[in-house]
């Protein structure tokens, strides 16, 4: 029995490997399926857009952090000047 050798054999082995799904990808897929099965996709979108949503709170905290940085920077610069 003759075995295939050379570059075509190596490429065949590489191409035939199945990509494994990472834990993060699996969790994301499971979460998406759960949202669809429970019918909560729209409810989550509405909640996240609201005043108490995670994305809105995160954006608010980033704006506050940036403002605080600017205040501290201006204070440091004013102390440096004679």
C-alpha positions as CSV (number, residue, x, y, z in Angstrom):
1,X,0.0,0.0,0.0
2,X,1.4,3.3,-1.1
3,X,1.0,6.3,1.3
4,X,0.5,9.8,-0.1
5,X,3.5,11.9,0.7
6,X,4.7,15.4,0.2
7,X,2.9,18.7,0.5
8,X,-0.5,17.4,-0.6
9,X,-0.5,14.9,2.3
10,X,0.3,17.6,4.8
11,X,-2.2,20.0,3.5
12,X,-4.9,17.3,3.6
13,X,-4.2,16.6,7.2
14,X,-4.3,20.3,8.2
15,X,-7.5,20.9,6.2
16,X,-9.3,17.9,7.7
17,X,-8.9,19.0,11.3
18,X,-12.1,20.2,12.8
19,X,-12.0,23.6,14.6
20,X,-12.8,23.3,18.3
21,X,-15.2,25.8,19.8
22,X,-13.8,27.8,22.7
23,X,-15.7,28.1,26.0
24,X,-16.4,31.8,25.2
25,X,-17.9,31.0,21.8
26,X,-20.0,28.1,23.3
27,X,-21.3,30.4,26.1
28,X,-22.2,33.1,23.6
29,X,-24.0,30.6,21.4
30,X,-25.9,29.2,24.4
31,X,-26.9,32.7,25.5
32,X,-28.2,33.6,22.1
33,X,-30.2,30.4,21.9
34,X,-31.6,30.9,25.4
35,X,-32.7,34.5,24.6
36,X,-34.5,33.3,21.4
37,X,-36.2,30.3,23.2
38,X,-37.4,32.5,26.1
39,X,-38.4,35.3,23.8
40,X,-36.6,37.9,25.8
41,X,-34.5,39.5,23.1
42,X,-36.6,42.7,22.8
43,X,-37.0,43.0,26.6
44,X,-33.3,42.9,27.1
45,X,-32.7,45.4,24.3
46,X,-35.3,47.8,25.9
47,X,-33.8,47.4,29.4
48,X,-30.2,48.0,28.2
49,X,-31.3,51.2,26.4
50,X,-33.0,52.6,29.4
51,X,-31.6,54.8,32.2
52,X,-30.6,51.7,34.3
53,X,-29.0,49.7,31.5
54,X,-25.5,48.4,31.7
55,X,-24.3,50.2,28.6
56,X,-25.6,53.5,29.7
57,X,-24.0,53.2,33.1
58,X,-20.7,52.2,31.6
59,X,-20.8,55.2,29.2
60,X,-21.6,57.5,32.2
61,X,-18.7,56.2,34.2
62,X,-16.3,56.7,31.3
63,X,-17.4,60.3,30.9
64,X,-17.0,61.0,34.6
65,X,-13.5,59.4,34.5
66,X,-12.5,61.5,31.6
67,X,-13.7,64.7,33.2
68,X,-11.9,63.9,36.4
69,X,-8.7,63.2,34.4
70,X,-9.0,66.6,32.7
71,X,-9.6,68.4,36.0
72,X,-6.5,66.8,37.5
73,X,-4.4,67.5,34.4
74,X,-5.4,71.1,34.4
75,X,-4.5,71.4,38.1
76,X,-1.1,69.8,37.6
77,X,-0.4,72.1,34.6
78,X,-1.4,75.2,36.6
79,X,1.0,74.3,39.4
80,X,3.9,73.9,37.0
81,X,3.6,77.3,35.5
82,X,5.4,80.2,37.4
